[in-house]
Amino acid sequence: CKMLDANTFSDKNVANYINQNFTPFKINAESDYGKKLFFEYNGNAYPLILFLDQNKKEIDRFYGFYEPKEFLEKLNVILEGSNTFPNLVQQYELGDHSSETIALLAKKYADRGETTNALELYKILLKSKNVSHLQFHEAQYYVAVQLLWGNGPDSLEIYINKNPDSPFLKDAVYQLLAYYSNNNQVEDEIMCYNKYLLFFSNDAHFLNGYAWRMTELNENLQNALDKVNIALELLDDTDQQYANILDTKAEI
C-alpha cells in the first residue's frame, strides 16, 4: 500500500489518467467501514484494487503493487473491457472454452474468492489438450493449495517435490509455511525453511522473511543474522526493501 502511494499513485501520468477516467476512493481496509467492504467483496490480500460500475457491481480487481507503467496498462484494459470478469464470463457462456479463456476466468474467480467455480475451471483446464506450461502449473498449484487448507499438506508437498522448476514454487512454499505457522507446527515450519533456503539463497525477500520469523520464534538467531546480512548484500541500499531488512537485522 505504501509503495503504491509513494511510487504509483503519486505519478502524474497515473493520477491524471485515473482522474480523467475513474472516480477514485481510497479506503483503509482495517477501519470498521473498510473491513465491512473487504468482507463484502471477498478480499483476500492487501492492497485490493476494485473496479465497480455505478451499481457497485464488480467489473474487475487486482491485488498488490504495480509500477506506474504496468498500472497504466492494467487501467487501459479495464476501460477497454477486454479480459475483465464480465467479459470473460460472457465469452465462456457463448462457447469460448479455449485454455486461455478458461485460465483467465478461473483466476478471476479465484481472486474473487469463488473457490468452487475456480476449482471447476482449473480441473477442466488440467484436462485440456492445448494448455500451456504456465496454465498447467497454475491449475495444479491452485488445486493443491485448496487441498492444503482442507485436507492437510500432502498434496502441496507432492506438487512441490515433483515440480522444482514450477513458476509457482515460491508461492507454494509460502503457502506451506503459512499452513505450518497457522497450525503451530513449529518444527515442520523450521524444517521447511531450512530446506528451501537452499532454493532461494539469492532471494533477499525470502531470506528476510526467514530471519524475521526466526526472531518471532526465538530460534536459529545466528543463522537468521547470517541470512539477513546476505539479504543486505544482495540489495542496493537505495532499494525500497533495504530499510525493512535493516529493521529485521535490528530485531535479531
Residue pairs with C-beta under 8 A, 6 or more apart in sequence:
1 46
1 47
3 65
3 240
4 47
4 65
4 66
7 65
7 67
7 68
8 14
8 65
8 66
8 67
8 68
8 71
9 15
9 18
11 68
13 68
13 72
14 68
14 71
14 72
14 75
17 72
17 75
18 24
18 75
21 75
21 79
22 51
22 75
27 33
27 34
27 37
28 34
29 35
29 37
29 38
29 43
29 46
29 47
29 48
38 48
41 48
41 50
41 58
41 61
41 112
42 112
42 113
42 114
43 113
44 63
44 111
44 113
45 63
45 64
46 63
47 63
47 64
47 65
48 61
48 63
49 61
49 62
49 63
50 58
50 61
51 58
51 59
51 60
51 61
51 78
51 84
52 58
52 59
53 59
58 85
58 112
59 78
59 84
59 85
59 86
60 78
60 84
60 85
60 108
61 85
61 111
61 112
62 74
62 111
63 111
66 74
77 83
77 84
78 84
81 87
83 104
85 105
85 108
85 112
88 101
88 104
88 105
88 108
89 105
91 101
91 105
92 101
92 102
92 105
97 124
98 130
99 125
99 128
99 130
99 131
99 132
99 135
100 135
102 121
102 124
102 125
102 128
103 125
103 131
103 132
103 135
103 138
103 139
105 121
106 117
106 118
106 121
106 122
106 125
106 138
106 139
106 142
107 118
107 138
109 115
109 117
109 118
109 121
110 118
110 142
115 146
118 142
119 142
119 143
119 146
122 138
122 139
122 142
122 143
123 139
123 143
125 131
125 135
125 136
125 139
126 136
126 139
126 140
126 143
131 139
133 167
134 167
137 163
137 166
137 167
137 168
138 167
138 168
140 159
140 163
140 166
141 159
141 166
141 168
141 171
141 172
143 155
144 155
144 156
144 158
144 159
144 172
145 156
145 172
145 175
147 154
147 155
147 156
148 155
148 156
148 175
148 176
148 179
149 179
153 176
153 179
153 180
156 172
156 175
156 176
156 179
157 176
159 166
159 172
160 166
160 169
160 172
160 173
160 176
163 169
164 199
166 172
169 199
170 200
170 203
170 206
173 192
173 196
173 199
173 200
176 192
177 189
177 192
177 193
177 213
179 185
180 186
180 188
180 189
180 192
181 189
181 213
186 217
186 219
189 213
190 217
190 219
190 220
193 210
193 213
196 206
197 206
197 207
197 210
197 227
200 206
200 207
201 207
201 230
202 234
204 231
204 232
204 234
204 235
204 241
204 245
205 231
205 241
207 227
207 228
207 230
207 231
207 234
208 227
208 228
208 231
208 241
208 244
208 245
208 248
210 224
210 227
211 224
211 225
211 227
211 228
211 231
211 248
211 249
211 252
212 248
212 251
214 220
214 221
214 223
214 224
214 252
215 221
215 224
215 248
215 251
215 252
221 252
224 252
225 249
225 252
228 245
228 248
228 249
228 252
229 249
231 245
232 242
232 245
232 246
232 249
235 241
235 242
235 245
236 242
